Amino acid sequence: MQRLHRRHRLRLGLLLLASQLFQVGLNNIPHVTLGVLGLIIYLYLFPAAPPMQACVSVQKAYWHGEWRRLFLSPLHHVDDWHLYFNLTSFLWKGVHLEPHLGSAWFLYVLTVFSLLTGLVYLGLQAGLTELTDDPSYSVQCAVGFSGVLFALKILSNHNHPGGVTHVMYLAVANRYASWVELVLIHLTNPGTSLIGHLAGILVGLLYTAGPLESIMEKCADAVLTGFSMQRRHRRQGSQLGLLLLASQLFQVGLDNIPPVTLGVLGLNVYLYLFPAAPLMQACVSVQKAYWHGDWRRLFLSPLHHVDDWHLYFNLTSFLWKGVHLERRLGGAWFLYVLSVFSLLTGLVYLGLEAGLTELTDDPSYSVQCAVGFSGVLFALKILSNHYHPGGVTYVMGFPVANRYASWVELVLIHLTNPGTSLIGHLAGILVGLLYTAGPLKSIMKTCAGLVSGPSRYSQPNYSYSGYSGHTRSGYPPDGDYTGGRADYTGGMTEQEQYDTALRNSMNDTGGFSPGDAAPPPYGFDLSDEEVRRRRLLRFDR
């Protein structure tokens, strides 16, 4: 009964939240704000951990050393009403603060505020435990985004010092509004975390009236200076590759890129500009992952690229795959597929390398280190071709049936670019086949069903989830598309648009140069009339 009651309320809370988002208009929500909203909703539907394993307290974080809770707790919520009220509040704060601060700085502020709010919360808990000699403070476990929201409210009110905020219909000067809300919320909802909200206020004051903003600026300057010095010899190439990538994105139009695809593109670009680790510490091999136990490379390697041309060709190829596949599968399932494909491609790569080492008695296979998104791209291409079995792909000018295209490309790319990772690309193909012709899809459905309940995935086809049963990508339902030319691509098929880039997009060794291939003619060509036609079509249905 408890589970059924929760499922009913979950639908209502999410419906109300969706109503708020569509009232504002997704196109009117800045990109970082939209991305954070999407991430928190995704983690509510598919939590990284149950709330009791995500909440933060002195007992769990400090005594037991579970510091990951500092990152998990702000992004998880207890129920749909908790999610609804927090995200509605964040929506309006983000809409106003992100344009004022700039997207990059706003993301930086959110990250720092999330981490510091948890740390200050732990400090307040520990202090109260010492002062009152009451250990119950140290075991109070908090979860949710509300502490960060209080910090953002301090920042927002700081930018409008003369304004007035209405708190429960009472007019309160902005400088006092957060404190009044802190008291009133605790009085009307005693179950809320007074200490967590207070921690957020203190973090906001550290930024607006304390040294936090200056410290953040100095840290950002130090990182950018070090990054510039480290990569000065590659700066010209980086400028050109990133400019070409930016050109492709703006030709397509950021509003035409589905949110998960846009988020993954942004994450790859961010980790290229600010890598989580040097390339030799991010690439994956049997030696590094299995022998040395450095398994984090499985997560790092797909998201790092050798140079700007490697990044450009890989992300341009992913852009077109993501636009079509995300609209077909739905954002949540597409993100799930990407996560599983990224992890499995690395594992299959390690298995193939270990097998070759045993078969050939050649240890060099076990030390070959691969980096880049190209293995995942091959897996996505298998999936894309599976949905269009009667279509034809042009590989280097030759028509090839979609079912054989990935194998032909695997061979031709290796012949024309011997430095590419043949094993990495083969691993991607095998993962794609495990999904389309093997048990992987069923396993993923089962795992998803265990998390969110079987009813969510009872349909045999996941197409168009979130699009009311129709697609805006120009494909008929159920994979009936047979390789025709979409009306928004200027009369060109997807394959004609990015054949040239695909030959280079899989280069795991970074052997790209500006002369390797001319940039292909990517881009949507949406006229104002076409935009109006699609909007009418959407609402007519």
LOROVEX-959948 format. One record per residue (C-alpha): residue number from 1; residue in one letter; x, y, z. Coordinates in nm, 3 decimals. Each point is the difference from the previous one (the first is absolute). Layout:
N
NUM A X Y Z
...
***
This chain:
541
1 M 0.000 0.000 0.000
2 Q 0.282 0.237 0.082
3 R 0.162 -0.060 -0.339
4 L -0.329 0.050 -0.187
5 H -0.071 0.319 0.190
6 R 0.347 0.129 -0.081
7 R -0.043 -0.081 -0.369
8 H -0.324 0.199 -0.014
9 R 0.158 0.301 0.169
10 L 0.310 -0.026 -0.217
11 R -0.211 0.048 -0.309
12 L -0.175 0.304 0.144
13 G 0.320 0.169 0.119
14 L 0.177 -0.054 -0.330
15 L -0.305 0.115 -0.195
16 L -0.008 0.324 0.197
17 L 0.371 0.050 -0.053
18 A -0.035 -0.072 -0.372
19 S -0.282 0.254 -0.011
20 Q 0.229 0.266 0.152
21 L 0.276 -0.078 -0.248
22 F -0.227 0.023 -0.301
23 Q -0.163 0.318 0.130
24 V 0.343 0.160 0.012
25 G 0.094 -0.166 -0.330
26 L 0.305 -0.227 -0.032
27 N 0.149 0.242 -0.253
28 N -0.012 0.276 0.262
29 I 0.193 -0.196 0.264
30 P 0.379 0.060 -0.011
31 H 0.206 -0.307 -0.084
32 V 0.171 -0.061 0.336
33 T -0.328 0.044 0.187
34 L -0.175 -0.238 -0.239
35 G 0.282 -0.253 0.029
36 V -0.007 0.005 0.382
37 L -0.379 -0.036 -0.003
38 G 0.030 -0.297 -0.234
39 L 0.274 -0.162 0.210
40 I -0.197 0.028 0.324
41 I -0.317 -0.135 -0.163
42 Y 0.196 -0.288 -0.149
43 L 0.154 -0.085 0.339
44 Y -0.346 0.006 0.156
45 L -0.129 -0.247 -0.258
46 F 0.320 -0.207 -0.001
47 P 0.174 0.081 0.330
48 A 0.371 -0.065 0.034
49 A -0.077 -0.120 0.352
50 P -0.307 -0.027 0.229
51 P -0.064 0.321 0.203
52 M 0.139 -0.160 0.318
53 Q 0.324 -0.076 -0.187
54 A 0.016 0.344 -0.162
55 C -0.078 0.226 0.299
56 V 0.286 0.168 0.182
57 S 0.077 0.008 0.372
58 V 0.303 0.012 0.228
59 Q -0.052 -0.366 0.082
60 K -0.005 -0.112 -0.365
61 A 0.247 0.242 -0.158
62 Y 0.258 0.060 0.272
63 W -0.019 -0.302 0.230
64 H -0.053 -0.256 -0.278
65 G 0.200 0.185 -0.268
66 E -0.283 0.004 -0.257
67 W 0.096 0.338 -0.147
68 R -0.176 -0.076 -0.329
69 R -0.322 0.093 0.183
70 L 0.107 0.365 -0.029
71 F -0.049 -0.031 -0.376
72 L -0.304 -0.229 0.009
73 S -0.211 0.173 0.263
74 P -0.080 0.328 -0.184
75 L -0.112 -0.191 -0.311
76 H -0.241 -0.245 0.163
77 H -0.349 0.058 0.138
78 V -0.230 -0.194 0.231
79 D -0.321 0.023 -0.203
80 D -0.157 0.177 -0.295
81 W -0.126 0.296 0.205
82 H 0.347 0.056 0.142
83 L 0.128 -0.009 -0.359
84 Y -0.277 0.225 -0.131
85 F 0.039 0.283 0.253
86 N 0.381 -0.003 -0.013
87 L 0.026 -0.004 -0.379
88 T -0.272 0.261 -0.048
89 S 0.196 0.228 0.231
90 F 0.325 -0.079 -0.179
91 L -0.159 0.059 -0.341
92 W -0.074 0.364 0.074
93 K 0.330 0.063 0.172
94 G 0.190 -0.156 -0.290
95 V -0.195 0.194 -0.263
96 H 0.105 0.328 0.163
97 L 0.347 -0.083 0.135
98 E 0.149 -0.191 -0.294
99 P -0.034 0.285 -0.255
100 H 0.134 0.242 0.264
101 L 0.306 -0.209 0.092
102 G 0.061 -0.180 -0.329
103 S -0.051 -0.373 -0.048
104 A 0.357 -0.109 0.078
105 W 0.019 0.200 0.324
106 F -0.352 -0.104 0.102
107 L 0.097 -0.367 -0.037
108 Y 0.315 0.071 0.204
109 V -0.208 0.171 0.270
110 L -0.249 -0.289 0.013
111 T 0.280 -0.253 0.038
112 V 0.175 0.192 0.278
113 F -0.325 0.084 0.180
114 S -0.110 -0.365 -0.008
115 L 0.326 -0.122 0.149
116 L 0.040 0.279 0.257
117 T -0.360 -0.021 0.120
118 G 0.059 -0.365 0.089
119 L 0.328 0.078 0.175
120 V -0.148 0.291 0.197
121 Y -0.295 -0.221 0.093
122 L 0.241 -0.261 0.139
123 G 0.187 0.271 0.189
124 L -0.320 0.131 0.157
125 Q -0.109 -0.351 0.095
126 A 0.337 -0.077 0.160
127 G -0.001 0.333 0.185
128 L -0.350 -0.055 0.140
129 T 0.096 -0.350 0.108
130 E 0.296 0.140 0.196
131 L -0.191 0.295 0.146
132 T -0.306 -0.195 0.111
133 D 0.168 -0.335 0.060
134 D -0.289 -0.144 -0.200
135 P 0.117 -0.258 -0.257
136 S -0.336 0.009 -0.181
137 Y 0.117 0.303 -0.200
138 S 0.277 -0.207 -0.154
139 V -0.238 -0.264 -0.132
140 Q -0.256 0.236 -0.156
141 C 0.019 -0.080 -0.371
142 A -0.093 0.267 -0.257
143 V -0.077 -0.039 -0.369
144 G -0.120 0.242 -0.266
145 F 0.089 0.321 -0.182
146 S -0.156 0.242 0.247
147 G 0.326 0.101 0.170
148 V 0.144 0.103 -0.338
149 L -0.325 0.187 -0.074
150 F 0.044 0.207 0.316
151 A 0.355 0.086 -0.108
152 L -0.128 0.100 -0.345
153 K -0.273 0.212 0.160
154 I 0.263 0.192 0.198
155 L 0.187 0.060 -0.327
156 S -0.317 0.102 -0.185
157 N -0.104 0.243 0.273
158 H 0.352 0.140 0.009
159 N -0.039 0.095 -0.367
160 H -0.328 0.186 0.081
161 P 0.070 0.160 0.340
162 G -0.284 0.250 -0.016
163 G -0.270 -0.248 -0.097
164 V -0.278 -0.154 0.203
165 T -0.085 -0.370 0.027
166 H -0.344 -0.130 0.096
167 V 0.041 -0.281 0.252
168 M -0.333 -0.170 0.062
169 Y -0.171 0.324 -0.115
170 L 0.212 0.215 0.235
171 A 0.215 0.270 -0.163
172 V 0.358 -0.039 0.123
173 A 0.310 0.191 -0.108
174 N 0.228 -0.218 -0.212
175 R 0.288 0.020 0.245
176 Y -0.212 -0.166 0.270
177 A -0.213 -0.227 -0.217
178 S 0.212 -0.314 0.033
179 W 0.010 0.023 0.378
180 V -0.376 0.052 0.021
181 E -0.055 -0.298 -0.233
182 L 0.235 -0.212 0.210
183 V -0.212 0.059 0.311
184 L -0.342 -0.023 -0.168
185 I 0.082 -0.319 -0.189
186 H 0.120 -0.163 0.319
187 L -0.310 0.111 0.190
188 T -0.245 -0.116 -0.270
189 N 0.196 -0.314 -0.092
190 P 0.187 -0.122 0.310
191 G 0.130 -0.303 -0.189
192 T 0.221 0.214 -0.226
193 S 0.372 0.024 0.067
194 L 0.052 0.332 0.177
195 I 0.376 -0.065 0.014
196 G 0.016 -0.083 -0.370
197 H -0.180 0.321 -0.094
198 L 0.220 0.201 0.236
199 A 0.307 -0.156 -0.164
200 G -0.122 0.128 -0.336
201 I -0.050 0.352 0.134
202 L 0.351 0.002 0.147
203 V 0.152 -0.118 -0.331
204 G -0.190 0.274 -0.183
205 L 0.133 0.260 0.245
206 L 0.353 -0.138 -0.041
207 Y -0.036 0.077 -0.371
208 T -0.173 0.339 0.016
209 A 0.157 0.146 0.316
210 G 0.299 -0.226 0.059
211 P 0.311 -0.118 -0.184
212 L -0.158 -0.286 -0.197
213 E -0.049 0.184 -0.330
214 S 0.360 0.124 0.000
215 I 0.132 -0.347 0.080
216 M -0.205 -0.148 -0.282
217 E 0.128 0.262 -0.244
218 K 0.361 -0.069 0.097
219 C -0.049 -0.375 -0.034
220 A -0.160 0.044 -0.342
221 D 0.283 0.229 -0.113
222 A 0.263 -0.248 0.124
223 V -0.166 -0.289 -0.185
224 L -0.040 0.197 -0.322
225 T 0.359 0.126 0.015
226 G 0.139 -0.347 0.059
227 F -0.219 -0.142 -0.272
228 S 0.112 0.267 -0.245
229 M 0.370 -0.063 0.072
230 Q -0.040 -0.377 -0.019
231 R -0.165 0.007 -0.339
232 R 0.151 0.308 -0.160
233 H 0.161 -0.209 -0.272
234 R -0.347 -0.122 -0.100
235 R -0.187 0.328 0.032
236 Q -0.035 0.075 -0.373
237 G -0.142 -0.345 -0.071
238 S -0.229 0.020 0.302
239 Q -0.139 0.331 -0.114
240 L -0.071 -0.131 -0.348
241 G -0.148 -0.333 0.108
242 L -0.218 0.157 0.269
243 L -0.111 0.278 -0.234
244 L -0.106 -0.257 -0.261
245 L -0.187 -0.196 0.265
246 A -0.170 0.315 0.125
247 S -0.092 0.083 -0.358
248 Q -0.166 -0.340 -0.042
249 L -0.196 0.038 0.324
250 F -0.131 0.344 -0.091
251 Q -0.085 -0.111 -0.354
252 V -0.215 -0.273 0.148
253 G -0.129 0.238 0.267
254 L 0.036 -0.076 0.369
255 D -0.380 -0.004 0.032
256 N -0.016 -0.285 -0.254
257 I 0.241 -0.222 0.194
258 P -0.175 -0.225 0.257
259 P 0.111 0.065 0.361
260 V 0.192 -0.323 0.065
261 T 0.193 0.031 -0.326
262 L 0.076 0.363 0.077
263 G 0.111 -0.089 0.352
264 V 0.236 -0.274 -0.118
265 L 0.145 0.233 -0.262
266 G 0.056 0.263 0.267
267 L 0.159 -0.250 0.239
268 N 0.247 -0.119 -0.266
269 V 0.095 0.356 -0.091
270 Y 0.038 0.095 0.367
271 L 0.225 -0.300 0.072
272 Y 0.208 0.084 -0.306
273 L 0.053 0.356 0.127
274 F 0.035 -0.106 0.364
275 P 0.098 -0.370 -0.005
276 A -0.068 -0.206 0.310
277 A 0.338 -0.168 -0.055
278 P 0.287 0.014 -0.251
279 L -0.055 -0.222 -0.304
280 M 0.247 -0.263 0.115
281 Q -0.194 -0.024 0.325
282 A -0.340 -0.008 -0.173
283 C 0.057 -0.255 -0.277
284 V -0.102 -0.361 0.061
285 S 0.209 -0.316 -0.045
286 V 0.029 -0.345 0.156
287 Q 0.324 0.106 0.167
288 K -0.145 0.313 0.161
289 A -0.355 -0.115 0.079
290 Y 0.039 -0.370 0.083
291 W 0.362 -0.048 0.107
292 H 0.023 0.328 0.194
293 G -0.366 0.011 0.107
294 D -0.060 0.348 -0.140
295 W -0.364 -0.064 -0.098
296 R -0.096 0.367 0.000
297 R 0.156 0.014 -0.347
298 L -0.309 -0.181 -0.133
299 F -0.198 0.316 0.083
300 L 0.267 0.252 -0.099
301 S 0.116 -0.141 -0.334
302 P -0.319 0.053 -0.207
303 L -0.025 0.365 0.114
304 H 0.354 0.113 -0.081
305 H 0.152 0.081 -0.338
306 V 0.354 0.037 -0.123
307 D -0.036 0.326 -0.192
308 D -0.259 0.238 -0.137
309 W -0.041 -0.187 -0.331
310 H -0.060 -0.326 0.182
311 L -0.263 0.184 0.207
312 Y -0.153 0.172 -0.304
313 F -0.052 -0.308 -0.214
314 N -0.122 -0.217 0.288
315 L -0.249 0.254 0.131
316 T -0.127 0.095 -0.344
317 S -0.071 -0.367 -0.066
318 F -0.166 -0.033 0.342
319 L -0.208 0.311 -0.062
320 W -0.189 -0.156 -0.289
321 K -0.036 -0.338 0.165
322 G -0.124 0.162 0.320
323 V -0.253 0.225 -0.173
324 H -0.168 -0.299 -0.166
325 L 0.040 -0.266 0.269
326 E -0.099 0.213 0.300
327 R -0.322 0.107 -0.171
328 R -0.074 -0.360 -0.079
329 L 0.090 -0.156 0.335
330 G -0.087 0.285 0.234
331 G 0.251 0.195 0.208
332 A 0.005 -0.226 0.308
333 W 0.050 -0.322 -0.193
334 F 0.256 0.159 -0.234
335 L 0.207 0.114 0.299
336 Y -0.030 -0.350 0.145
337 V 0.117 -0.149 -0.333
338 L 0.295 0.241 -0.018
339 S 0.110 -0.084 0.354
340 V -0.018 -0.375 -0.056
341 F 0.164 0.018 -0.345
342 S 0.288 0.211 0.135
343 L 0.073 -0.242 0.284
344 L -0.049 -0.319 -0.203
345 T 0.209 0.120 -0.294
346 G 0.294 0.041 0.237
347 L -0.057 -0.341 0.159
348 V -0.030 -0.175 -0.337
349 Y 0.312 0.182 -0.118
350 L 0.191 -0.133 0.301
351 G -0.133 -0.351 -0.064
352 L 0.107 0.008 -0.366
353 E 0.346 0.134 0.087
354 A 0.046 -0.265 0.270
355 G -0.116 -0.271 -0.241
356 L 0.241 0.112 -0.270
357 T 0.281 0.005 0.254
358 E -0.072 -0.362 0.089
359 L -0.051 -0.118 -0.359
360 T 0.307 0.168 -0.148
361 D 0.220 -0.008 0.311
362 D 0.068 0.367 -0.080
363 P -0.019 0.224 0.310
364 S -0.010 0.315 -0.214
365 Y -0.378 -0.040 -0.033
366 S -0.039 0.038 0.375
367 V 0.182 0.332 0.011
368 Q -0.178 0.170 -0.293
369 C -0.185 0.290 0.158
370 A -0.315 0.138 -0.166
371 V -0.182 0.328 0.058
372 G -0.296 0.165 -0.167
373 F -0.370 -0.039 -0.072
374 S 0.037 -0.191 -0.325
375 G -0.076 -0.347 0.138
376 V -0.331 0.128 0.135
377 L -0.069 0.163 -0.338
378 F 0.037 -0.337 -0.173
379 A -0.246 -0.151 0.248
380 L -0.245 0.284 -0.066
381 K 0.040 -0.048 -0.375
382 I -0.097 -0.367 0.036
383 L -0.308 0.114 0.192
384 S -0.086 0.269 -0.255
385 N 0.038 -0.240 -0.293
386 H -0.211 -0.258 0.184
387 Y -0.292 0.243 -0.003
388 H 0.040 0.059 -0.375
389 P 0.074 -0.350 -0.133
390 G -0.099 0.071 -0.360
391 G 0.210 0.314 -0.032
392 V 0.328 0.053 -0.182
393 T 0.313 0.165 0.134
394 Y 0.263 0.155 -0.225
395 V 0.343 -0.094 0.127
396 M 0.271 0.192 -0.184
397 G -0.236 0.041 -0.294
398 F -0.111 -0.365 -0.021
399 P -0.358 -0.101 0.089
400 V -0.007 -0.261 0.276
401 A -0.306 -0.156 0.162
402 N -0.046 0.133 0.354
403 R 0.037 -0.346 0.155
404 Y 0.358 -0.025 -0.135
405 A 0.101 0.367 0.017
406 S 0.172 -0.011 0.339
407 W 0.213 -0.301 -0.099
408 V 0.103 0.163 -0.327
409 E 0.086 0.323 0.183
410 L 0.199 -0.194 0.261
411 V 0.223 -0.144 -0.272
412 L 0.028 0.313 -0.214
413 I 0.077 0.230 0.294
414 H 0.276 -0.234 0.111
415 L 0.143 -0.021 -0.353
416 T -0.009 0.376 -0.060
417 N 0.105 0.093 0.358
418 P 0.220 -0.283 0.133
419 G 0.057 0.185 0.329
420 T -0.364 -0.038 0.104
421 S -0.104 -0.252 0.263
422 L -0.145 -0.290 -0.198
423 I -0.072 -0.191 0.323
424 G -0.177 0.300 0.155
425 H -0.226 0.038 -0.302
426 L -0.068 -0.375 -0.011
427 A -0.095 0.014 0.368
428 G -0.258 0.269 -0.081
429 I -0.148 -0.212 -0.282
430 L -0.029 -0.301 0.230
431 V -0.173 0.205 0.270
432 G -0.245 0.133 -0.259
433 L -0.074 -0.356 -0.115
434 L -0.045 -0.112 0.361
435 Y -0.277 0.261 0.023
436 T -0.169 -0.051 -0.337
437 A 0.045 -0.376 -0.046
438 G 0.100 -0.122 0.346
439 P -0.131 0.008 0.355
440 L 0.127 0.345 0.101
441 K -0.322 0.190 -0.067
442 S -0.205 -0.250 0.201
443 I 0.248 0.016 0.287
444 M -0.014 0.379 -0.001
445 K -0.382 -0.009 0.003
446 T 0.006 -0.238 0.294
447 C 0.244 0.218 0.195
448 A -0.203 0.313 -0.077
449 G -0.316 -0.179 0.107
450 L 0.155 -0.094 0.333
451 V 0.074 0.367 0.066
452 S -0.320 0.168 -0.124
453 G -0.256 -0.280 -0.006
454 P -0.101 -0.229 -0.285
455 S -0.283 0.212 -0.129
456 R 0.232 0.269 -0.125
457 Y 0.167 -0.230 -0.249
458 S -0.289 -0.229 -0.086
459 Q -0.007 0.107 -0.364
460 P 0.221 -0.194 -0.242
461 N 0.118 0.319 -0.170
462 Y 0.136 0.307 0.178
463 S -0.040 0.234 -0.295
464 Y -0.115 0.355 0.051
465 S -0.036 -0.011 0.378
466 G -0.082 0.354 0.100
467 Y -0.123 0.095 -0.348
468 S -0.362 -0.121 0.028
469 G 0.044 -0.280 -0.248
470 H 0.135 0.198 -0.291
471 T 0.341 0.119 -0.109
472 R 0.123 0.333 -0.118
473 S 0.304 -0.143 -0.169
474 G -0.173 -0.090 -0.322
475 Y 0.000 -0.378 0.054
476 P -0.319 -0.204 -0.015
477 P -0.072 -0.212 0.309
478 D 0.151 -0.340 0.066
479 G 0.302 0.032 -0.223
480 D -0.182 0.024 -0.335
481 Y 0.246 0.257 -0.123
482 T 0.194 -0.142 -0.293
483 G 0.274 0.246 -0.066
484 G -0.199 0.286 -0.154
485 R 0.104 0.360 0.016
486 A -0.128 0.195 0.298
487 D -0.168 0.329 -0.080
488 Y 0.224 0.207 0.230
489 T 0.340 -0.114 -0.126
490 G 0.006 0.191 -0.326
491 G -0.084 -0.310 -0.207
492 M 0.290 -0.205 0.135
493 T -0.011 -0.323 0.198
494 E 0.175 -0.028 0.332
495 Q 0.269 -0.219 -0.149
496 E 0.076 0.241 -0.284
497 Q 0.038 0.276 0.254
498 Y 0.263 -0.161 0.216
499 D 0.172 -0.276 -0.199
500 T 0.323 0.196 -0.014
501 A 0.005 0.064 0.374
502 L -0.084 -0.360 0.084
503 R 0.320 -0.125 -0.165
504 N 0.192 0.208 0.250
505 S -0.232 0.003 0.298
506 M 0.126 -0.332 0.134
507 N 0.369 0.089 0.030
508 D 0.093 -0.100 0.353
509 T 0.361 0.103 -0.032
510 G -0.066 0.360 -0.089
511 G 0.159 -0.026 -0.342
512 F -0.211 0.276 -0.148
513 S 0.129 0.306 -0.171
514 P -0.175 0.283 -0.179
515 G 0.097 -0.151 -0.331
516 D -0.140 -0.345 0.063
517 A -0.350 0.077 -0.112
518 A -0.198 0.306 -0.094
519 P -0.285 0.082 0.230
520 P -0.322 -0.148 -0.135
521 P -0.308 0.207 -0.076
522 Y -0.187 -0.048 0.325
523 G -0.295 0.194 0.128
524 F -0.374 0.026 0.009
525 D -0.170 0.254 -0.221
526 L -0.319 0.091 0.184
527 S -0.197 0.286 -0.150
528 D -0.244 0.207 0.206
529 E -0.285 -0.159 -0.193
530 E 0.130 -0.350 0.085
531 V 0.022 0.087 0.370
532 R -0.361 0.122 -0.005
533 R -0.114 -0.310 -0.189
534 R 0.161 -0.231 0.257
535 R -0.150 0.185 0.293
536 L -0.347 -0.025 -0.154
537 L 0.058 -0.371 -0.069
538 R 0.107 -0.058 0.359
539 F -0.308 0.163 0.152
540 D -0.241 -0.145 -0.258
541 R 0.097 -0.348 0.118
***
